[in-house]
Amino acid sequence: MKNYRVESAAVLYSAEQTPRVCLQDARMLMRALEENRDLRSMRLCTHKDAAAPLHQMFIVQRRGAYIRPHRHRAREMMITLFAGEMSVMIFSDDGAVEDVVPMGDFASGKSFYCRIPEGKYYTQIIESGQAFFGEVLLGPFQSTNVLYADFAPEADSGSAAAYLAMMTEKSRQWRAGGA
């Protein structure tokens, strides 16, 4: 894919009639994220716009990026990991960890696919330097359909880094069998 429409520093849209994503695109996103230390992730959207009925996104996220646990109102979501390693954490409404899904690329032997159930809070913890993954969920995008967990701090709060460190450790313990 060579044609992109820039939505923001962190979001690109495909400008192609028949979008496709290849290794060159993944490397471009990885390089762009590496060059811009202010960003926690970069995404390439292959759906037409925020009003599209199906959203298909390819995302590169760096280790140490805090994604506040959230859920999507009345929507399930699919995550497919292509490169790197990460864990998807699923939470109850009160913030208890219900599940941790260790993910790796196909060759790793770990899960490379995960479906986030409707109504569940989730976040991802990146364990490699970067992770390249896809997300698919129903649109259209409306900010009111993204519900952030009250049990987790906002991304720009002073306690976000400590919360991420705690979740990273919980993820490690869960993967080691000590949930």
HUVENSUL-V947440 format. One record per backbone hydrogen bond with DSSP energy under -1.0 kcal/mol. CO is the residue of the C=O (numbers start at 1). NH is the residue of the N-H. If there is no record, write none. Layout:
# HUVENSUL-V947440
co->CO nh->NH
co->CO nh->NH
This chain:
# HUVENSUL-V947440
co->3 nh->15
co->5 nh->13
co->10 nh->43
co->11 nh->7
co->11 nh->8
co->12 nh->45
co->13 nh->5
co->22 nh->26
co->23 nh->27
co->24 nh->28
co->25 nh->29
co->26 nh->30
co->27 nh->31
co->28 nh->32
co->29 nh->33
co->30 nh->34
co->31 nh->35
co->32 nh->36
co->36 nh->39
co->40 nh->62
co->42 nh->60
co->43 nh->12
co->44 nh->58
co->45 nh->14
co->49 nh->52
co->50 nh->141
co->53 nh->139
co->55 nh->137
co->56 nh->46
co->57 nh->135
co->58 nh->44
co->59 nh->133
co->60 nh->42
co->61 nh->131
co->62 nh->65
co->69 nh->149
co->70 nh->122
co->71 nh->147
co->72 nh->75
co->77 nh->116
co->78 nh->136
co->79 nh->114
co->80 nh->134
co->83 nh->132
co->85 nh->127
co->85 nh->128
co->86 nh->103
co->87 nh->125
co->88 nh->101
co->89 nh->123
co->90 nh->98
co->90 nh->99
co->92 nh->95
co->96 nh->92
co->99 nh->90
co->101 nh->88
co->103 nh->86
co->105 nh->108
co->111 nh->104
co->112 nh->81
co->114 nh->79
co->116 nh->77
co->117 nh->120
co->121 nh->91
co->122 nh->70
co->123 nh->89
co->125 nh->87
co->129 nh->63
co->131 nh->61
co->132 nh->82
co->132 nh->83
co->133 nh->59
co->134 nh->80
co->135 nh->57
co->136 nh->78
co->137 nh->55
co->142 nh->145
co->143 nh->146
co->145 nh->73
co->147 nh->71
co->149 nh->152
co->154 nh->157
co->157 nh->160
co->159 nh->163
co->160 nh->164
co->161 nh->165
co->162 nh->166
co->163 nh->167
co->164 nh->168
co->165 nh->169
co->166 nh->170
co->167 nh->171
co->168 nh->172
co->169 nh->173
co->170 nh->174
co->171 nh->175
co->172 nh->176
co->173 nh->178
co->174 nh->177
